[in-house]
Amino acid sequence: MSNPYEELQILECNNLSSVEYRGGNQDSPAIFTNKMGSVVELKRGDKVSVDKAFINEKGCGLPQGIEVKGQNLPFNKTYTYTETKSAGFNESYDKLEPSIYMECKSKEITKTLRDDTMNIEMNYYKNTNGENYFHLPRRYAHEDQVRATPSNADKSITTNIPKAHLIWDDIDSIANGRVYYPVATAGGDKNSLCEADYYWIFDGTTDAGYKDGGKEGYYKPINDGTKLTILTREINIFNGGEVDLPTDLRGGGLTTGEDIWEEENTGTFTNPIHAFDYNILQDLLEIKIDKGYNSPEDIALKITEQLQEAQEPQSYYVEDTGDTPHIHEITSTTDTNTFKAMNSAWIGGTLKDNFDEYMKSVNDQDAEKTLNYFSSFQNIGVKRPDLFTLGRKINAWNEQVFIKNTIARTDPTDGNTTDPIITSWEWESDALIEPLLKKLSALFIAQETYPELFRDNNTLFGSEETQPPPKINVDTARFLHMNRYNNAQGNIDDRLGYDNKVDKGANRCSIPFFFKYDKTFEGKMTSGLDKTRLSYGFGTKTLLADGKYYLTLHPELNDGMYPYIFQYQPANTITADTTLIGWDWNFNAYSTIAIALYSGYEKYTYDGLTQPGIVNFEFVDNDVPKNIDNIANVLSRVYIGANNSAMEYSDSHFQFKYLHTAENVGQSYDAGNSAVDSDKNIVDPIIADAGEECYKINKRLELWNYCPDMRPYELTETIINIATNLAVADLDPLAGQPEKFSHINKNDPLLEQKIKPLNKSILPFSVMDSHCGVVLLMGNTFEENNWREGLSGILGFTYKQFNPEHVNDSNNRNARIEYSNINKLKYLTTNSEIVSTDAKNYVMNRWGAIMYTTQIPTPLLITGWGQKGANTEITRDYHAGYLYPPIVEQTQSIPVNSQELARTMIRPYYSIRSDLILQENNKYHGSMDSGARLPIIALINKENGDGDFYFDGGEFEFTITNDMNISSITTSIHDPDGTLANLNNGSGIVYKVSRIRNLDMSIIEEILGEKK
């Protein structure tokens, strides 16, 4: 008789005792071979299984650990970035840019996508918040700043009259640098005016071109905190000196900056600033996290560190003018991945002398002054950068495209409602015209993003109150530009548009014209012979007497051409081949709002008492400095971007924050001055919370960061004679004292109040919470078909979140980020969070005290008694000033959350493979091998993670069918897709080999029987 029993062998295989690990290969911990020490015999019928598995994947036991494999995905994607190449060294020390020549061109790069990496295309923007810019076109920044002049020039010793403040206090004017004509005046035509871009202002100007029609006031670009995207110029020459170009710049070779300048300007005169090619400045960020399991907080921290990663500080030096010159370090900048010191306009580049040189013929120019002026405009900000760049692909800046047919104004009210516009773009064949149609189509598709360009100006669109209402709107029309004058009358060198930098006797900027657009045929080529089937949605072809076809646009299919089109044409008629059309490259063209970045430093501070400068270390006898050098004319950079960009993890979601550089409370330019008033109060104390992040409504400017657009600054205004209890007897005029009431003797004293009015150039009640920032094109990180496998999807962000179906004024580049649009942002950035509870803080009295009411905020008018002259009637409202409430509220960045939870477990199990069963026929099938037999001995689920290990046992048992001897076991651990798992060293697999044996009980029974 015999009893069966199970004989067990336990085979321990650990990565740390493997041949690979001990041999120095510690980089592949998911596959390892262990020697058994002695031969293990496997007999037919033996059972083999995984008894225990201890799999080390760092962080797997984290409660919310996020799994990343750290592997390539089977997809490639092409990205675009701005490649910057420079050469030469500027030995003149006349600006902070050290090179002589630079190219900034768009370049494509194709990358293999990975699950642990996001490639993010990133743009920059500058907010129009009254600091560090001026609007274009502008001739120069301002007149020369004079510190002071003697009160009596004939005396050797005399008092000085301060003059440094005049660039801040005086009204802007043509003499101070602005162009000769604005886009529109209060009393003139509105033919070029977009109401969303300009607003009416009266600043007391005496310039005739700004008072058209005898009516005071003109239209000025709005300063309301709008985001203007940074574009950079392709070709930049900073100095005329010698430069040895490498072969990838202009073919290479020894040349000079001055020679390059002449190569770029082959005409008699220099090309205007707007004529050079600009592209959106775009960096490509590579954001990468560690493979394996990471806590959400650690991922957020690592991404933040990469967004804020700093480059090496860059120091700048100038040489003083001493007899023995010394080199001085004048500043140091530190760029990060999202915050950079960029070349900007500065007082040394935008002097009037430099502008005058730039406008001369090329042969007569002073190279240094000309190139300093040119260098000021390397980086500009543009409100609608896609229209700006796409429009420039339609025609060159100096290309001549004419209206080929004669069109007359047939009705004083309606203009012309019957004629099309035949352009001089020749339709030689469908194949030859289609590239142009595609460029126009791209421009017109982009115009839909900005519906404000198709409304609000009755001159251009008619009144919405008419019946039937106008047909021109964003759904039915598109626009190009045309000259208001024909070539003979315009006197603008037969160019499309004009920036009014030279006085031509009247405003010469271009005007928009609108024509039919049918979205049914958007992007579709048609025969061009049927007006009901417009090619690409906008064009047909017309055969003229010369036997050629020409591209034709159709305003008559909407409301026709309004009367403004003909206003400046002879006899209200556009004569064939006399008037230019196309896309106007000028900075004052309809839909174009542009700024130049500006350093904000001037030669002297407002009071003239301090200046950016250095002093030579040599001294004469009485310790008087021998040489003093003002360095404002060197400070040619300004920071642009986000200085505190971050990724955070909150409420189980990842979120981007602080993709903008926030406004701070701020303080006076003279803060810390210990001067006191009559009550012994410090006039300009240092404000304790000046560094607090805030948003401002009706922002008050300080006299430190100079912006030419903001003059006159009018920092304070005094309202006098604010009295309330004047008796009738007190109203008698006092001879010789038209503004003083010293004869009044009442208990209610005469009052005066000094107020800080809102700068006239700032749009009332506009929110300003940001200086500048970055835009992340998150929607381009992955394609829709691989989004979930990429890092963007793993973190919980969705493809549709950053690729909305519609982009318009609610979510385009210029829109504020709010909770209403936060999940449909093609252009990801941030701004401050404005909450409804703040509204009670907006209502203030004239002293600035918050009333905490539920009223709506409003300006307050403060008036005082006065009389216009001696012995005239005294009036209560002679002196007057109005005060917009200066609202400053502490805030924080609005968060842009991932729409979904992060994918914490992407691969739910491991497969254990072993050569123990390599010879067996019964195999587990699956994984990426499409049914091929795999030596899989167990599946380990990921339910039981603790610390850095998963613990589990196998459920499969395999039977050995052939005897074999083994001296080593190779084990590999895989993810569900069949690839090696992303493990750390230390994993172990315990195999169990069981064999059924029979215990022979007969011998025992004999022994027991004998004892009986």
VEXKOLVEX-599739 format. One record per residue (C-alpha): residue in three letters; x, y, z. Coordinates in steps of 0.25 Angstrom, whole numbers, plus 5000, padded with zeros to 4 digits. Example, Ala and Ser with C-alpha at 12.3 -4.5 7.8 and 13.67 -1.06 7.14 Angstrom:
% residues 2
ALA504949825031 SER505549965029 
This chain:
% residues 1012
MET500050005000 SER500550144997 ASN500150295000 PRO500350404990 TYR500950534995 GLU501450664988 GLU502950694988 LEU503250844986 GLN504450914981 ILE504551064983 LEU505351144973 GLU505651284977 CYS506051374966 ASN506451524970 ASN506951634961 LEU507951664971 SER508651534971 SER508551514956 VAL509651504946 GLU509351634940 TYR509351714953 ARG510651654958 GLY511251674945 GLY511051824945 ASN509751834937 GLN508851904946 ASP508051974935 SER507051864931 PRO506451814944 ALA505251754937 ILE506051644931 PHE507051554939 THR507651424939 ASN507951344952 LYS508851224954 MET508251114962 GLY509551064969 SER509250924966 VAL508550854954 VAL507050854956 GLU506350734950 LEU504950754944 LYS504250624942 ARG503050594933 GLY501850624941 ASP502450724950 LYS501650854952 VAL502250994951 SER501651124955 VAL501951264961 ASP501751254976 LYS502051394980 ALA502451524972 PHE503151644978 ILE503251744967 ASN503951874970 GLU503351994963 LYS503752124970 GLY502552194976 CYS501552094972 GLY500952094986 LEU500652244986 PRO499152264988 GLN499052354976 GLY500352314969 ILE500352344954 GLU500952234945 VAL501852274933 LYS502552174925 GLY503652264920 GLN503552214906 ASN503452254891 LEU502052254885 PRO501952204871 PHE501652344866 ASN502452464861 LYS501952614861 THR502552734855 TYR502652864863 THR503053004859 TYR504053094867 THR504853224865 GLU506253194862 THR507253304866 LYS508653314860 SER509553434862 ALA510953474859 GLY511953584862 PHE512253664874 ASN511753804876 GLU512953874882 SER512254014883 TYR511553974896 ASP510354064891 LYS509253964894 LEU509153834902 GLU509053744890 PRO510553694888 SER510453634874 ILE510553714861 TYR509653624852 MET508453534856 GLU507453454849 CYS506153404855 LYS505453304846 SER504353204848 LYS504853064847 GLU504152924848 ILE504652804855 THR504052664856 LYS504052594869 THR503652454873 LEU502552464883 ARG502752404897 ASP501852374909 ASP502752454919 THR502952574910 MET502152694906 ASN502752784894 ILE502052914896 GLU502053034886 MET502053154894 ASN501853304890 TYR502053434898 TYR501153554900 LYS501153694906 ASN499953764912 THR499553904909 ASN499653944924 GLY500354084922 GLU501754024924 ASN502953984915 TYR502354014901 PHE501854114891 HIS500854094880 LEU501254094865 PRO501354164856 ARG502154264864 ARG503354344858 TYR504154354871 ALA503954334886 HIS504054484890 GLU504754604889 ASP506154624896 GLN506054624911 VAL506654744917 ARG507054734932 ALA506954884935 THR507255024929 PRO507755144936 SER506755254940 ASN507755354934 ALA508655304924 ASP509455434924 LYS509955414939 SER511055314942 ILE510355274955 THR508855264955 THR507655174959 ASN507255064950 ILE505855044944 PRO505554894945 LYS505154834931 ALA505354684933 HIS503854674936 LEU503354724923 ILE503454594915 TRP502454544926 ASP501554674927 ASP501454734913 ILE500354684904 ASP500854584893 SER501054654879 ILE501654634866 ALA502854714871 ASN502954614882 GLY502954494872 ARG501554444869 VAL501154434854 TYR500454554847 TYR499054494846 PRO498354394855 VAL497454284849 ALA496254374851 THR495854504858 ALA494554544865 GLY494154634854 GLY494654554842 ASP494354424835 LYS494354294842 ASN494754214829 SER495854144836 LEU495354124850 CYS495153994857 GLU494354034870 ALA494953924877 ASP496353974875 TYR496254124877 TYR495554224886 TRP495254364886 ILE496154454894 PHE496354604897 ASP497654644902 GLY497754784898 THR498654764886 THR498854884877 ASP499354794865 ALA498454834853 GLY498354684848 TYR497754644861 LYS496654744861 ASP495954714847 GLY494654784845 GLY494954884856 LYS494454784866 GLU495354754878 GLY495854614880 TYR496354494872 TYR496454344873 LYS497554274880 PRO497954134881 ILE497254074894 ASN498154044906 ASP497253954914 GLY498253834918 THR498053764905 LYS499053654901 LEU499853674889 THR500653564884 ILE502153574882 LEU502653564868 THR504153574865 ARG504853624852 GLU505553524843 ILE506753614839 ASN507453694850 ILE508653784849 PHE509053854862 ASN510353914858 GLY511153954845 GLY512453884850 GLU513253774844 VAL512553634845 ASP513053494841 LEU511853424837 PRO511753274838 THR511253194825 ASP509853184831 LEU509653334831 ARG509553394817 GLY510553294812 GLY511653334821 GLY512853424819 LEU513553554825 THR512653674824 THR512153794832 GLY510753824838 GLU510753944829 ASP510953864816 ILE509853774821 TRP508953894823 GLU509153934809 GLU508853794803 GLU507553804810 ASN507153934805 THR507453944790 GLY506554064787 THR506854214789 PHE506254214802 THR506254114814 ASN505054024815 PRO504054064825 ILE504053984838 HIS502753914835 ALA503353864822 PHE504253764829 ASP503753614831 TYR503253584845 ASN502853454851 ILE502253414864 LEU503353384874 GLN503153244878 ASP504053154887 LEU503853004888 LEU503852954903 GLU504152814906 ILE503552774919 LYS503952644924 ILE503552564936 ASP504252434943 LYS503852304938 GLY503152204947 TYR502152254958 ASN502152394963 SER501252464973 PRO500452574966 GLU501152684975 ASP502452634971 ILE502052644956 ALA501552784958 LEU502852824965 LYS503652764954 ILE502852834943 THR502952964951 GLU504452954952 GLN504552934937 LEU503653054934 GLN504453144943 GLU505853084940 ALA506853194940 GLN507953214930 GLU509353264933 PRO509253414937 GLN509753514926 SER510553634930 TYR510653754922 TYR511753854922 VAL512053994917 GLU513354084916 ASP513354214922 THR513854344916 GLY515054364926 ASP516454404921 THR516754254926 PRO515454184922 HIS514954084932 ILE513953964928 HIS512753964937 GLU511653854939 ILE510353934938 THR509353824939 SER509153674939 THR507953594934 THR507553454937 ASP506653384927 THR505753264930 ASN504953174921 THR503753264921 PHE504353404925 LYS505353474916 ALA506053604915 MET505753644901 ASN506353754892 SER505353874892 ALA505354014887 TRP506054104897 ILE506454254897 GLY507754234891 GLY507054164879 THR505854254877 LEU506454394878 LYS505954494868 ASP507354504862 ASN507254354859 PHE505954364853 ASP506354474844 GLU507554394839 TYR506654274836 MET505754364827 LYS506954404819 SER507454344806 VAL508254214808 ASN509554284803 ASP509354404812 GLN509054334825 ASP509954324838 ALA510054174839 GLU510154174855 LYS508954264857 THR508154194846 LEU508454054851 ASN508154094866 TYR506754134861 PHE506554004853 SER506953924865 SER505853984873 PHE504853904866 GLN505353764866 ASN504253714875 ILE502853774874 GLY501453734880 VAL500253714871 LYS498853704875 ARG498353604864 PRO499653534860 ASP499053434851 LEU498453534842 PHE499753614842 THR500553494837 LEU499553434828 GLY499253564821 ARG500653584818 LYS500653454810 ILE499653514800 ASN500553624795 ALA501853694797 TRP501853824804 ASN502153904791 GLU501453814782 GLN500353884773 VAL499053814772 PHE497953904765 ILE496453904764 LYS496353874749 ASN494953924747 THR494354064748 ILE493354074759 ALA492454204762 ARG491654244774 THR490254234768 ASP489554274781 PRO489954374791 THR489354284802 ASP489654144797 GLY490954164789 ASN490954054779 THR490153934780 THR490353864767 ASP491753854763 PRO492853754767 ILE494253784769 ILE495153724758 THR496553714764 SER497853714756 TRP498153574761 GLU498153494748 TRP497453364748 GLU498353294737 SER497853154741 ASP497253084753 ALA498553024756 LEU499353154756 ILE498253234764 GLU497953134774 PRO499253164783 LEU498753304784 LEU497353264787 LYS497853174798 LYS498653284804 LEU497453384804 SER496553264809 ALA497453254821 LEU497453394824 PHE495953404823 ILE495753284832 ALA496553354842 GLN495753474841 GLU494553404847 THR495353394860 TYR495153544862 PRO493653584860 GLU493853724866 LEU494453754852 PHE493153744846 ARG492253834855 ASP492053964862 ASN492554064852 ASN491254114844 THR492154174833 LEU492754034830 PHE491553944832 GLY490254034833 SER489354044845 GLU488753924852 GLU487454004853 THR487154004839 GLN486253914832 PRO486653824826 PRO487853814835 PRO489253824828 LYS489753694822 ILE491253714825 ASN491553634838 VAL492553534842 ASP491753414836 THR491553484822 ALA492753574819 ARG494253584819 PHE495153694816 LEU496453744810 HIS497053884809 MET497053994799 ASN497554134797 ARG496654244800 TYR497254324789 ASN497654284775 ASN499154274772 ALA499154414765 GLN498554484777 GLY499154404788 ASN500554444787 ILE501054324795 ASP502054264785 ASP500954174779 ARG500954084792 LEU499754024799 GLY499454094811 TYR500254204819 ASP500754224833 ASN500654374833 LYS502154394838 VAL502254504827 ASP501254604825 LYS500554584812 GLY499454694815 ALA498454594820 ASN498254464826 ARG498754354816 CYS498454224823 SER497754114816 ILE496254074818 PRO495653944818 PHE494653894808 PHE493653774810 PHE493153674801 LYS492353544800 TYR492853424807 ASP492053294807 LYS492553194817 THR491853084809 PHE492953074799 GLU494053114810 GLY495353044805 LYS494652984792 MET495153014778 THR494053034768 SER494053074754 GLY493953224757 LEU492853254747 ASP491653244757 LYS491453354767 THR490553254775 ARG491753164776 LEU492953254780 SER494253194779 TYR494853174793 GLY493653244798 PHE493953384792 GLY494453394777 THR494053374763 LYS494853404750 THR494453514740 LEU494953524726 LEU495353664721 ALA495653724708 ASP497153684708 GLY496653534707 LYS497153504722 TYR496353454734 TYR496453524747 LEU496053494761 THR494753564765 LEU494153604778 HIS492753624781 PRO492253734790 GLU490953754782 LEU490553614788 ASN490453684801 ASP490153834803 GLY491053874792 MET492153984794 TYR491754084804 PRO491954234801 TYR493254244809 ILE493954164798 PHE493754284788 GLN493954394798 TYR495354434793 GLN495254384779 PRO495154484767 ALA493654504764 ASN493354394774 THR493854294764 ILE494954194765 THR495554194751 ALA496154064746 ASP497654034749 THR497754154758 THR497454104772 LEU498254004780 ILE497653884788 GLY498253764796 TRP498753754810 ASP499353874816 TRP500653844823 ASN500553984831 PHE500453984846 ASN499154074845 ALA498453984835 TYR497053934839 SER497153824849 THR498553844852 ILE498953894866 ALA500453894868 ILE501353934879 ALA502853954881 LEU503453894894 TYR504154014902 SER505154004913 GLY504454114921 TYR505754184925 GLU506054324922 LYS507254414924 TYR506654474937 THR505554444947 TYR504354524948 ASP505054624957 GLY506354624950 LEU507154584962 THR507554444959 GLN507954374946 PRO508454244941 GLY509954264941 ILE511354224944 VAL512554314949 ASN514054294945 PHE514854254957 GLU515854364955 PHE515654484964 VAL516254624964 ASP516754704976 ASN515454724983 ASP514854584981 VAL514054644969 PRO513654534959 LYS514454554947 ASN513554484937 ILE512054454939 ASP511354364928 ASN509854354927 ILE509554214922 ALA508054224919 ASN508454224904 VAL508954084906 LEU507854014914 SER507153944902 ARG506453824908 VAL505253794916 TYR504753664922 ILE503553594915 GLY502853464919 ALA502353404932 ASN503353414944 ASN502653314953 SER501953214944 ALA501553094951 MET500852954950 GLU500052924963 TYR499252804968 SER497952834975 ASP496652764977 SER497152644969 HIS497452724957 PHE498652784951 GLN498552934948 PHE499453034941 LYS499553164948 TYR500353294947 LEU500653294932 HIS500653444934 THR501453544941 ALA500553604951 GLU500253754954 ASN500753794968 VAL500153904977 GLY501453984975 GLN501854124980 SER502254264977 TYR503554284969 ASP504054364981 ALA503654264991 GLY504454275004 ASN504754415003 SER504754475017 ALA504154605013 VAL502954635022 ASP501654725020 SER501154835029 ASP500554725038 LYS501954655039 ASN501454535030 ILE502454475021 VAL502054515007 ASP502454385000 PRO502554275010 ILE503054135006 ILE501754055005 ALA501853925013 ASP500953845003 ALA501553904990 GLY501953764986 GLU500553704987 GLU499953644975 CYS498753714971 TYR497853754959 LYS497553904957 ILE496353964951 ASN496554114946 LYS498054094949 ARG498854204954 LEU500254224947 GLU501454264955 LEU502654344950 TRP503654244948 ASN503454154936 TYR503254254925 CYS502254214914 PRO502154324902 ASP500754284900 MET500354324914 ARG500754474913 PRO500254564919 TYR500354484931 GLU499554584940 LEU499854514952 THR499154614961 GLU498054724959 THR497654824969 ILE496254864971 ILE496154994979 ASN494955074985 ILE494154954989 ALA493255024998 THR491754995001 ASN491155105010 LEU491355235002 ALA490355345005 VAL489855434995 ALA490755545000 ASP491955464998 LEU491655444983 ASP491955594980 PRO493255594971 LEU494555644977 ALA495255734968 GLY496555674963 GLN496355544970 PRO495655454960 GLU496055324967 LYS496255354982 PHE495155374992 SER495955435003 HIS494755525007 ILE493855405010 ASN493755385025 LYS492855265028 ASN492955145038 ASP493055055026 PRO494455075021 LEU494955085007 LEU495454955003 GLU496454904992 GLN496654764989 LYS497854704981 ILE497354584973 LYS498054474965 PRO497254474952 LEU497154354943 ASN498154364931 LYS497354414919 SER498054304911 ILE497554184919 LEU496154134916 PRO495254164929 PHE494854034937 SER495853944929 VAL496453834937 MET497953834938 ASP498553714945 SER499753674937 HIS501053734931 CYS501353624921 GLY501253474920 VAL501353344912 VAL500353264903 LEU500553114903 LEU499953044891 MET499552924899 GLY498652874888 ASN499852844879 THR500652754889 PHE499952634883 GLU499052594872 GLU497552554876 ASN497852404873 ASN499052394882 TRP498652494893 ARG498252404904 GLU499552324903 GLY500352454903 LEU500752534916 SER499652634913 GLY498552534914 ILE499252454926 LEU499152584934 GLY497652594931 PHE497652704921 THR496752674909 TYR496952704894 LYS495652784893 GLN496052864904 PHE497152934896 ASN496552904882 PRO495152974883 GLU494252954872 HIS494053104871 VAL495053224874 ASN494453364874 ASP494553484883 SER494153404895 ASN495353314895 ASN496353374885 ARG497753424888 ASN497153554894 ALA496053494902 ARG496153494918 ILE496253364924 GLU495053334932 TYR494253214937 SER493353234925 ASN494453204915 ILE495453124923 ASN495152994916 LYS495253044902 LEU496553114901 LYS497353094888 TYR498353204894 LEU498653164909 THR499053274918 THR498553324931 ASN498153454938 SER497653494951 GLU496453434958 ILE495353544959 VAL494253494969 SER492853554971 THR493153594985 ASP494153694981 ALA493053784975 LYS492653844988 ASN494053904989 TYR493853984976 VAL493054094981 MET493854204987 ASN493654354992 ARG494554464987 TRP495654434997 GLY495754284993 ALA494954225005 ILE494254105001 MET492754115003 TYR492453955003 THR491153974996 THR490453894985 GLN490454014976 ILE491154014963 PRO492454094962 THR492454234955 PRO493354354954 LEU493154464963 LEU493154614959 ILE493754714968 THR493454864966 GLY493954994972 TRP493455134972 GLY494155234962 GLN494055344953 LYS494555364939 GLY495155504941 ALA495155624950 ASN493755674953 THR493055564946 GLU491955474951 ILE492455364961 THR491955224957 ARG491855094966 ASP492455004955 TYR493655084950 HIS494754994955 ALA494454844952 GLY495154714952 TYR494654574951 LEU495154454959 TYR495054304954 PRO495154214966 PRO496554164967 ILE496254014970 VAL497353924975 GLU496953784979 GLN497853674984 THR497753554976 GLN498353424971 SER498553354958 ILE497253284952 PRO497553134951 VAL497353064938 ASN497052924942 SER497152784935 GLN495752744931 GLU495952604935 LEU496652534947 ALA498052494944 ARG498252344939 THR498752284951 MET498852144946 ILE499052124931 ARG499551974931 PRO498751894941 TYR499651764942 TYR501051704939 SER501251584931 ILE502351494936 ARG503151414926 SER504151304929 ASP504951204921 LEU504451094931 ILE503351064922 LEU504051104909 GLN503850964903 GLU502450944907 ASN501250954897 ASN500151004906 LYS500451154906 TYR499751284910 HIS499351364897 GLY499251514896 SER499951644896 MET500451724884 ASP500951594877 SER499551574872 GLY499351424877 ALA500851384876 ARG501151284887 LEU501851354899 PRO502651284910 ILE501751354920 ILE501651274933 ALA500851374942 LEU500051504942 ILE500251594954 ASN499151704956 LYS499451834962 GLU498451834973 ASN499451814985 GLY500451924984 ASP501151974996 GLY502352054997 ASP503152024984 PHE502651884982 TYR501451804977 PHE501251674984 ASP500451554977 GLY500451414974 GLY500251344960 GLU498951264958 PHE499451184946 GLU500051044947 PHE500850984936 THR501150834935 ILE502550784930 THR502350684918 ASN503850654916 ASP504950634926 MET505950734926 ASN507150794935 ILE507350934937 SER508451014944 SER507951154942 ILE506551224940 THR506351354932 THR505151434936 SER504551554930 ILE503451644934 HIS502651714924 ASP501551824923 PRO500251784915 ASP500751834902 GLY501851724903 THR502951824905 LEU503851814918 ALA503351874930 ASN503852004936 LEU504451944948 ASN505551984959 ASN506551884964 GLY506151784974 SER504951704968 GLY504851564971 ILE504051444966 VAL503851314975 TYR503551194966 LYS502951064972 VAL503250934966 SER502350824971 ARG502450674968 ILE501550564973 ARG502250444980 ASN501650324986 LEU502050285000 ASP502250125001 MET501450095014 SER501649945013 ILE503049945020 ILE502450025031 GLU501249925033 GLU502249805033 ILE503049865044 LEU501749905052 GLY501249755050 GLU502549695055 LYS502449775068 LYS501149715070 
